[in-house]
Amino acid sequence: MSTPKNPVAPKSDMPAPGEITALVKGNNNFALELWGRAGTGNQAMSPASISTALAMAWAGAKGTTAEQMKKVLHFEGTNDEIVQQWARIALALQDANRPFKLRLANRLYGDKHYSFDTIYFTITRKVFDAPLEMVDFQGAAEEQRQKINKWVAERTEQRIKDLLPPRMIDSSTRLVLVNALYFLADWDHPFEQQATFDQPFHGVAKQVPTMHASGQYLLARGEGAALLELPYKGGSAAMYVLLPDKKDGLAAIEHKLAPTIKALQLKLASKQVTLALPKFTIDPSHPLELSSQLAALGMPDAFDAAKSDFTGIANPPKPDDRLAISAVLHKAFVKVDEKGTEAAAATAVVAVAGSAPPPAPREQFIADHPFLFLIVDKSTGLILFIGRVVEPS
């Protein structure tokens, strides 16, 4: 999603829009492209978390591997410019003066038996605030897996558990790069609890608790869908709900998602709206494994032990000892209710060796069939979360 027409004015400790425009635009393009390969059913992901974890890996990539990753992630500019933009965005997102809670945490776990390039860890510590912990993957892989999962759970208020499933870490693991993101925000205008009652939802056998409200909202229609903005307290973040006109029209909308969102966002205008939105929680039991999707988008060499080049992280004398990404694991939690939204996400990259006008007529926005949502930081324009609701629960 591009930066809104009227973004919140940057504070003194926030980057000017021009400093980060290219990175935000690229991240959002990557988000929508990756979402196109996200499967079916209830689902959520945090492009900000995924991009951050991959950016840490890219910082140590060289040659064709680096070029492919840069293209898929839509990075523009020199390496120094890109990593500095990431640092500025991370600082802006976590500004303590903002009226919601958003925390980013990065951490690297390296095998103590393996020789790394210390310059790489200096970069990741300075740019991504990602401390390195040396651990024993070769001698105690399961213990380290549990340690990493515990760290992720702690940084996401226990919302993301078991990011690394059993047997994901073994004696061949050399490095795990982890990003955790936590978001908690109240609606600018909370829904009244007494206005929540059960209603039918297309494709669901039982009725679902549905929130109701009436008021002024930014709304756009066209392209076979409607886009509604639900601002969070303070106005510097918002949820955008994309509702197909047809009850079974979500797949068609997702097929042309980027142009649909772009066209509708340009049409957003204040309207009197009668709104119905189901409460929902997305809490997957298993992480998404994104390696095949990322390779298909255009970065296959990172996952190919014979071709990968992460010699900026480590450059062992034996080619068989060089790093390749074995897995990119991602898990996202999103809960929406009358008060607001709680969301969390975590991504792990596992590297192995060898491997205001006059009032208008009231509009109706009744989300009684599958829809998409995007949580956007309006100060930067960055998509924090994107998700699909086909069965509210």
N, C-alpha and C positions, 0 to 999 in steps of 0.2 A: 504494500500500500504506500503510495507516495505521501510526502509530507502534506498534511491538511492545509487548506487555503489560509486558515487563520490560526497557525500554531501559537502556543503559549510563548510569550517573549522570553528569550533566554535570560537566565540570571547571570550574575557576574562570574560564577564559577562553572558555567556551562559553555560549551563551544558555540561559536557563532554558526548558524545553519550552513554557511558556505564551507566551513572546515570539514564537515562530515557528510555533506550531501551525497557524494559519490559512494561512500561506504554504506550509508543507509539504503540508498537506492539499490545497490548491488546485493546487500543482505536480503532485502525484500523480494527482489527478483529470484534469488536463490531459494527463498522460502516457498514461493508459489510454485516454482519448478519442482522442488522436492516434494511438496504436498501432492502434486499430481501423481506421485508414485507411492502414496501413503496407505494404499489398501482401502478397505471398506469398513463399514460399521462405525460405532462410536470410536473416535480417535482424537488425539491431541498431540501437538509437538511444539517445542519452543525453538524457532529458528535462531533466536539470539544465543541460546545455549549451544546448539549444534555448531553454529558458525564460530563461536568463541573457541570451542574445543578443537575444531579443525584448523582454525587460525593458529593456534599454538603449535599444532603439528606442522603446518605449512611454514612456520617461521624457521624450521630446521630442514626443510626440503630443498633440493637442488635440481637443476637440469629440467628434464621433461616432466618429472614428477611435480616439481614446483609450478611449472607452466600450466599443467593440467588442473591442478588444484586452484590456482589463481583464476583460471577461466571459469571453472564451475562455481566458485564462490563469488564471482563477479567483482573481484578486487581490481581497483584501478589505481595507478600511480606506482611509485617506487616502493621497495620493501619498507624503508624507513617511514615513508608517508603513511602507509597502510597500518603499520603497527602503532604509530602515534595516534592515528584516528581511533583505533580500538581503545587505546588508553583514555582518550578524551571522552568517548562514548560511555565507557564503564564508569568514569567519574561522574558524568552527568546523570546517568541512570540512578545512581545511588546517593544523590544529594539528600542529606538528612533533613533539609528544610521542606521537602516535598510532602504533600498531604497523603501519601500512601507509603507502604513499605515495599522496597525492592532491593533485594540483596543478591549480589553475584559473588561466587567464590570459586577459585581455581586452585588446583593442586596437582603436582606431578609426583609419581611414585616410580623410582628407578631401581633396578636391580643392583645390589651392592657389589656383585661379582663382575659387573660389566663396566667398561670404560666409556664414559661420555665426554663430549666436548663441553667444558665448563662455560664457555662463552654463551652457548645456547641457553643454559639455565640462568645466566645473568640477564639475558634478554627477556625470558619468560617471567622472571621475578620482577623486573623493572616495568615491563609493559602490561603484563596480565596479572600482576600481583599474585603470582603462582609459585609458592614455595615448593622446594623439592624435598622429598623424604626418601632416603635410601632404605630399601627393604630387601628381604630375602625371598625373591620369587623362586629361585632354583631349589632352595631347601625347605620352604614353608609357604607354598603357593596358596593353599586354602586359608591359612591364617591371614595372609595379606588381602585376599579377596574380602574376607569378613571385615577387615580393618577399613578398606576403601568404602564398602557399603555402609559401615557405621558413620564414617565421615560425611557421606552424602546425606544420610538420614538426618544427621544433626544439623546440617546446613539448610535443609528444606523443611524444618519443623516436623520431622518424621513422616512427611508426605511421600517421599520417594524412598522406598525400601527395596533391597535386593536388585540394585541396578545391574550388578555383575552376577549372573546366575551361576550355579555350580558348574565347575569344570571350565569356566571361561578363562580363568587364570591357571597357568601351569608352569612347569620348569623352563619352558621356552620363552616366557614373557620377559621382556626386558624393560618396558616402560608403559605406564598407564597415565594418560592425561585426562583429567576430570574437570568438568564445569558443573556447578550447581547453581540454580536460579530459583529464587522465592519471591512471590508477588502477593500482596494483600492490600485490597483497596475497597473502600465503601463507595456505593453509588452516590452521585451528586444529589439525587433525589431517590432515597430508598423506597422500595415497594412496601405497601402496608400489608402486614401479615394477615389481617382479616380479609384482605382482598385476594388471598390465595385459596384456590379450590380446585378440585379435580375436574379435568376435562379430557375429552378424547384426543389422541395423537395418532396421526395416520401411520398405519403399519404396526401399532402396538396394541396388544390384546386388552390390556387394562388401561384405565384412565390414569393420568399423571397429574401431580400437583402443578398448577399453573398460576403464575403471578400476573396481576392485572394492574394497570395504571392508565391515567389519562393526563396529557400535558403537552408542552412544547418539546419537540424532538427534531433533530436533523434527519431528514428522510429523502430518499431518491427512489424513483421507479424507472424501469427500462431494462433492456437486454434480457427480458424474461425473468426478472427478479426485482426485489426491493432491498435497499440497504438502509439500516437504521443505526444511528449513533446513540449509545448509552454512555454518557460521560461519568467518570468517577469524580469523587470529591476533589474540588480544586480545579478541575478541568484540564489537567496536564496529562491525563491518560483516558482512554475510552475503549469500550467494547463496541465493535461493529458487527451487527447481525445481518447476514446475507441470506434472505429467504426467497427461494424460487417461487414463481407464480403458480406453477403446477405442483401438486402434492407429491408427484413422483419425478420432479424435474431436477433433483440435486445433481445427478450424474452429468446431465447436459451442461449445467452451470459450471461444474468443476472442470469440465473439458475445456472451457474457455475462461478460466478463472481470472487470470491477470487482466485481460482487456475489459472483462465485465466489471471488476472492482474499480479499475481506472476510470471507466466511463461513468459509473454511478457516483463515484466520489466527487467528480466535477459537477454533478447535479444536486448535491446535498443542499437542502434548503429547510428552513424552520417551518414546521407544520404542526397543527393541532392533531395529536395522534391518540387513538385508543389502542392500547398495547396489551397483548397477552404473550407471555414468554414462560415456558416451563422451567422449573428448577431442575438442575442437573448436576451430576458429578461424573467426571471421567477419571477413573482410577484403575488403569490396566494392571493385570497381575504379572505380565511379562513385558520386558523392554522390546522396543523396536530394534532390529538389527539392520542397519542402513548401508552396509557395505555394497550390496549388489545395486541398490538404487543410486548410490554415489558413483560407482563405476560406470553405470549406464548413462549417467549425466555427463560423463566425459573425463573422469579421473581414474582410469583402471590401473595405471602403473603403481599407484600408492599401495594397492592390495596385492601386487604381483612380486613375490620375493625375488624373481629373476630380473625385474626391471626397476623396482622402487629405489629411490635415491633420497635417503634421509641422512646423508653424510654431514649435514649441518648439526645433527644431534649426536651422532657417533660415526666414526670412520674406522672400523676395525680393519686390520690387515687382511683377514680372510673374508672373501666375498660372502661366504655362507653365514657369517656372523652379522651381516648388515641388516638393518631394520626394515620391516614392512608392516603395514597396518593389517592386523588380522580381524579386527571387528570395530565397528562404531555402534555403540549401544546407547539408546535414548529412551527416556521414560518421562512422561508428563502427567501431572495431576491438575485438574481444574474443577472447582466447585463454585456454582453460581446459585445464590439464594436472594432473599429479600434485602439483605443488608449490603451485599456486594459480591466480590469475587476473591477467592483464594486460589492461587495457582503455583505450581512448583514444577521444576524440570531438572534433569541431570543428563549429562552426556559423558561417555567415557570412550576414549580412543585407545585401543590396546595395540601396542607394537610388539612384534616378536622378531627374533632372529631367525632367518631362513624362512621366513613365512609372512428578528424584530419588525416585520411588515404588518399590515392590518390582518386580523385573524382570518385564516382560511377555513374552508369547510373541514370538519374533522376527518382524518384518514384512519383507516384500520390497518393494523399490523398484527396479525394473528399467527403466531408461530406454532401452528398445530400440525406441522409436518417437517420432515428432515431439513436442517439448515446448517450453515457454516457460521463460525464466529472468529473474529480476530481481536486480540487485545493489543492495542497500539500505544506506545509512548509518544504522545503528541508533541512533546518538546523537541524530540529528535526525529520523529516519524518512523521509528524502528518498530517492526512487528515483533512483539514479545512472545505471543502464543497464537497458534491457529488451530482450529478444531472443528470437528463434525459431530453433530448430534442427530442420531437416527432413532434412538430409543432412550428417552430421558429416564434417569434412575438416580 
